[in-house]
Amino acid sequence: MIDVLYFAWVRERIGLPKERLDTGATTVAALVEELRAREDRYAAAFEDLASLRVALDQELSDFDAPLAGVREVAFFPPMTGG
């Protein structure tokens, strides 16, 4: 089981702040493909990966990163400062 967290507009499009999933995905990209296939709201949220960032166990990561041993995946838009 893995906890998947959604922030900002990703949360708004999916309609959930987080969920617990049982997944066979071995990478973040494979998890995204599983999510996209679930429903249109997920497909819309993950339509443009260039506009998303991912963190694994609260560490910024890449979409090709492995999920082995990961407990939490968070998806969020890039942060801007000012």
N, C-alpha and C positions, 0 to 999 in steps of 0.2 A: 504494500500500500504506500502511496505517495500523496503528500498534501500539495495541492496546486493552488496558488494564490494569484488573484487578479487585482491590478491596481489601476486607478484613473479611468480613462475611457475604455480600457480592456474590460474592467469590471462592469461598466455601464452597458457595453454591447452584449456581454454574456449574461448579465443579470445576477451574478453571484460574486461575493467577495473571495470565496475559497470553496474547494471541494476535495474530498479524499477519493483517490482513484486506485483501482487495481489495474495496472497496465503491463503489457508485455513489451512496451517500447524500450529500446536499449540506448537511445540518444534523445536529446531534447527535440531534434528535428522530427524523429519518429513519433514522439509524444504529440507534437503539434499536428502532424498528419492524422493521428487518431482523433484528436479534438476537432479538427476541421471536418472530419467525416461524421461527427455526431449529429450536428444540427446546423442550420443556416446561421444562427447567432455566433457560433464558434467559428464558422468559416469567415464571417465578416470580421470578427475580432483578430483573426490570424491571417487576413488577406495579404498584408504587406509586412513581412518580417523585418524589412529595413527600418520600419518605424517602431520596432519593439526591442526591448532589452530583456535578458533573462538572468536570474540569479539562482544558483543551486546552493541550498543550505546557507543562504544569505551572502554568498560570494558571487560577484559578477562573473558571468560565464559566456560561452558561445553556444550557438544552436547545434553544433556538431559534438558537443560534450557528451560523454557517456553518463547514463543515469545510475550505474551500479553503485549501490550504497547510499544514494541520495534520498533524503527524507522529505525535502521541501523544494518545490520549483515555484518561482515567482515570475510573473510576466508583467511588464510595466513599460510605459513610453520613456524615451530618453529624458533625463532630467536637465533642466536649464537653470542656470544661476543668474544672479544679477544683483 
